[in-house]
């Protein structure tokens, strides 16, 4: 497959005996390791001699830090580079078809797009951007690496999310309210009130007007809520056909599988943004072209000339959106 003397790839996986490559356990400092072909800097991307076969190790350095290191060989006696996983800004488990180098990589290395990973890194301090293409022996190896990096990224981000600030201090609010009321009483103590009745009348008129506006607003909000509840109730009991417009890049991380003879969305691995799909969404058409299998979807996506795509889906009742609390 690859123009080197290395032969097939040798991959060391730290897996439990009853699990697939998707799930792994940490063995000491090392989480995942194996050989991958690594792209050179962008200026040398189309120079095949600049591509190198390296031994990669995903290692845990602390409770919240992981590094992706690569060496010349599996003896790990010559470290070339160590990448902090937190600097990875993009991770795609298939080589994006819109990337200028997509066709060249697949033809030159005679590999499937599913065996190619695209990884972007950014060093915030040095403001250095780097794009890596990593090629596995097959799609299973590329998917194994994607799962390992994805799980580490997900864990790191969940641990680094700050707690929401406490915007309201009940004691402070109560104290300020009390002080304000006391100030009002002090200010009004020495005032005469010849126009008190007229001020009370004006205040009463303002309160009546405010009550009318508030009631109208509440009525409108109730109508909108009722409409949404009816739509939600309808979706819970009957399949609903929808159209979703999104970019090709948004589809990276969305996994389609044939279930009961229909192409459906089985998994969404995007962690940067909210996924638009629900588990089990059936793909009826791609840009109004009917689809019957996952191969149909992949064929239509490969032939797209635009970056945007419209998917017509059939959403089953009681479906659960990805990235909700019930999907983990």
C-alpha positions in Angstrom: 0.0 0.0 0.0 2.7 2.5 1.0 6.0 3.0 -0.8 8.3 2.2 2.1 10.2 -0.8 3.4 8.2 -1.0 6.6 5.6 -3.5 5.4 2.4 -3.6 7.3 1.7 -1.4 10.3 2.3 -2.8 13.8 -0.2 -1.3 16.3 -0.1 -1.6 20.1 -3.5 -1.2 21.6 -4.3 -1.0 25.3 -7.7 -2.6 25.2 -9.8 -4.5 27.7 -10.4 -8.1 26.7 -14.1 -7.6 26.1 -14.1 -4.3 24.2 -13.6 -3.1 20.7 -11.2 -0.4 19.5 -13.6 2.3 20.3 -13.2 1.7 24.0 -9.8 1.7 25.8 -8.2 1.8 29.2 -5.0 3.5 30.2 -2.1 1.3 30.9 0.3 3.4 32.9 1.3 6.6 31.1 0.5 5.2 27.6 -3.1 5.4 26.3 -2.7 4.5 22.6 0.1 3.8 20.2 1.0 2.7 16.7 2.5 3.5 13.3 1.0 6.2 11.1 2.2 8.0 8.0 2.6 11.8 8.8 2.4 14.6 6.3 5.1 17.2 6.1 4.5 21.0 6.4 2.0 22.4 3.9 4.7 23.7 1.5 6.0 20.1 1.0 2.6 18.3 1.2 2.7 17.0 -2.4 6.3 15.7 -2.1 5.9 12.0 -1.2 9.5 11.7 0.0 8.7 14.2 2.7 6.0 12.0 4.2 7.4 9.9 7.0 6.3 6.7 8.8 6.4 7.5 12.5 5.5 5.7 15.7 2.9 7.7 17.6 2.1 7.5 21.3 -0.9 9.1 23.0 0.4 9.5 26.6 -1.1 10.8 29.8 1.1 13.3 31.7 -1.3 14.4 34.4 -5.0 14.2 35.4 -5.9 16.8 32.8 -3.0 16.8 30.3 -2.3 14.4 27.4 0.4 14.6 24.8 0.6 13.1 21.3 4.2 12.1 20.7 5.9 10.6 17.7 9.2 8.8 17.3 11.3 7.4 14.5 10.4 3.8 15.5 8.6 1.8 18.2 11.8 1.6 20.3 10.9 5.2 21.3 14.6 6.1 21.7 14.4 9.3 19.6 11.5 11.6 20.3 10.8 13.9 17.4 7.9 16.0 18.7 5.3 16.2 21.5 1.9 17.8 20.8 -0.3 19.0 23.7 -3.7 17.5 22.9 -5.3 20.8 24.2 -3.8 22.6 21.2 -5.7 20.4 18.7 -8.4 22.7 17.2 -9.8 20.4 14.6 -9.9 16.6 14.4 -11.7 14.9 11.5 -11.9 11.1 11.0 -12.2 11.3 7.3 -10.1 13.4 4.8 -12.5 16.2 3.9 -13.5 16.0 0.3 -13.3 19.8 -0.1 -9.7 19.9 0.9 -7.4 20.7 -2.1 -5.1 17.7 -1.2 -7.9 15.2 -0.9 -7.6 13.5 -4.3 -3.9 13.7 -4.4 -3.5 11.9 -1.0 -5.9 9.1 -1.9 -4.4 8.5 -5.3 -0.8 8.8 -4.3 -1.0 6.5 -1.3 -3.8 4.3 -2.8 -5.8 4.6 0.4 -9.4 5.1 1.3 -10.6 8.5 2.6 -11.7 6.6 5.7 -8.1 5.7 6.6 -7.0 9.4 6.7 -7.2 11.7 9.7 -7.0 15.5 9.5 -5.7 17.2 12.6 -5.1 21.0 13.1 -3.1 22.4 15.9 -2.6 25.9 17.2 -0.1 27.2 19.7 -1.8 30.2 21.3 1.4 31.6 22.8 3.6 31.3 19.6 0.6 31.7 17.2 1.8 28.7 15.2 -0.7 26.8 13.1 0.0 23.3 11.8 -2.0 20.9 9.7 -1.4 17.2 9.9 -2.6 14.4 7.7 -2.2 11.0 9.4 -2.8 7.8 7.3 -3.5 4.5 8.9 -3.2 1.1 7.3 -7.0 0.9 7.0 -10.1 2.6 8.2 -10.2 0.6 11.4 -6.8 1.9 12.5 -7.7 5.5 11.6 -11.0 5.1 13.5 -9.2 3.7 16.5 -6.9 6.7 16.7 -9.9 9.1 16.2 -11.7 7.5 19.1 -8.7 7.7 21.4 -8.1 11.4 20.6 -11.8 12.2 20.7 -12.2 10.7 24.2 -9.2 12.5 25.6 -10.3 15.8 24.1 -13.8 15.3 25.5 -12.5 14.5 29.0 -10.0 17.5 28.9 -12.7 20.0 27.8 -15.2 18.8 30.4 -12.6 19.2 33.2 -11.5 22.7 32.0 -15.0 24.2 31.7 -15.4 27.0 34.4 -18.3 27.0 36.8 -20.9 29.7 35.9 -20.4 32.8 38.0 -22.9 33.5 40.8 -24.6 36.6 39.5 -27.0 37.1 42.4 -26.0 37.3 46.0 -29.3 37.0 48.1 -27.7 38.6 51.1 -26.3 41.5 49.1 -29.6 42.0 47.2 -31.6 42.0 50.5 -29.2 44.5 52.1 -29.3 46.9 49.1 -33.1 46.7 48.9 -33.4 47.5 52.6 -31.0 50.4 52.3 -32.8 51.8 49.3 -36.2 51.6 51.0 -34.7 53.3 54.1 -33.3 56.1 51.9 -36.7 56.6 50.3 -38.3 57.0 53.8 -35.6 59.4 55.0 -36.0 61.6 51.8 -39.7 61.8 52.1 -39.8 62.4 55.9 -39.2 66.2 55.6 -41.2 66.8 52.4 -44.6 68.5 52.3 -47.2 66.7 50.1 -49.6 69.3 48.6 -49.7 67.3 45.3 -49.8 63.9 46.8 -53.2 63.0 45.4 -52.2 64.0 41.9 -49.0 62.0 42.1 -50.9 59.0 43.3 -53.3 59.3 40.4 -50.5 59.4 37.9 -48.8 56.4 39.5 -52.1 54.5 39.4 -52.4 55.3 35.6 -48.8 54.1 35.0 -49.4 50.9 36.9 -52.6 50.2 34.9 -50.8 50.7 31.6 -47.9 48.5 32.7 -50.4 45.8 33.7 -52.0 45.9 30.2 -48.6 45.6 28.5 -47.5 42.8 30.8 -50.8 40.9 30.2 -50.4 41.2 26.4 -46.8 40.0 26.6 -47.7 37.0 28.7 -50.6 36.1 26.4 -48.3 36.2 23.4 -45.7 34.1 25.1 -48.3 31.5 26.2 -49.5 31.2 22.5 -45.9 30.6 21.3 -45.3 28.1 24.1 -48.5 26.3 23.2 -47.5 26.1 19.5 -44.1 24.7 20.4 -45.6 22.1 22.8 -48.0 21.0 20.0 -45.1 20.6 17.6 -43.1 18.7 20.2 -46.1 16.4 21.0 -46.5 15.7 17.3 -42.9 14.7 16.9 -43.1 12.4 19.8 -45.9 10.3 18.3 -45.4 10.4 14.5 -42.3 10.4 12.3 -41.5 13.9 11.0 -39.9 14.8 7.7 -37.4 17.6 7.9 -34.8 19.3 5.7 -31.4 20.2 7.2 -29.0 22.5 5.4 -25.3 22.3 6.5 -21.8 22.4 5.2 -19.7 19.3 4.3 -17.4 20.1 7.2 -20.4 19.8 9.6 -20.8 16.2 8.5 -17.4 15.1 9.7 -17.9 13.1 12.8 -21.5 12.1 11.8 -21.7 8.3 11.3 -24.2 6.7 8.9 -25.1 3.0 9.1 -27.7 0.8 7.4 -30.3 -0.2 9.9 -33.3 -2.3 9.0 -32.5 -1.7 5.4 -32.5 2.1 5.8 -29.5 4.6 6.0 -29.7 6.2 9.4 -27.6 8.5 11.7 -26.1 6.2 14.3 -23.5 8.4 16.0 -22.3 12.0 16.2 -18.8 12.6 17.4 -18.7 16.3 17.1 -17.8 18.0 20.3 -17.2 21.6 19.2 -20.8 22.4 18.3 -24.3 21.1 18.9 -25.2 18.3 16.5 -28.3 18.9 14.4 -29.3 15.2 14.2 -31.2 12.8 16.4 -30.2 9.2 17.0 -31.9 7.1 14.3 -32.7 9.9 11.8 -33.3 8.3 8.4 -31.7 9.9 5.4 -34.3 10.1 2.7 -32.4 12.3 0.2 -29.2 14.3 -0.5 -30.0 17.5 -2.4 -33.3 15.9 -3.4 -31.6 12.7 -4.7 -33.2 9.7 -3.0 -30.9 7.5 -0.9 -31.5 3.9 -0.1 -28.1 2.9 1.4 -25.1 4.5 3.1 -23.2 4.0 -0.2 -25.7 6.2 -1.9 -25.1 9.0 0.6 -21.3 8.7 0.3 -21.5 8.7 -3.5 -23.7 11.8 -3.7 -21.4 13.7 -1.2 -18.3 12.8 -3.2 -19.9 14.3 -6.4 -20.9 17.6 -4.8 -19.5 20.8 -6.4 -20.6 23.0 -3.5 -19.7 23.2 0.1 -23.3 23.2 1.2 -25.6 20.2 1.2 -29.3 19.7 2.0 -30.3 16.4 3.7 -33.9 15.3 3.8 -34.5 13.2 6.9 -37.3 11.3 8.5 -37.2 11.7 12.3 -38.6 8.8 14.3 -40.9 9.5 17.3 -39.4 9.8 20.7 -35.9 10.2 19.1 -33.1 11.6 21.3 -30.9 14.4 20.1 -27.2 13.8 20.2 -25.2 15.6 22.9 -28.2 15.6 25.3 -27.8 14.1 28.8 -29.5 10.8 27.6 -27.0 10.1 24.9 -23.9 9.6 27.2 
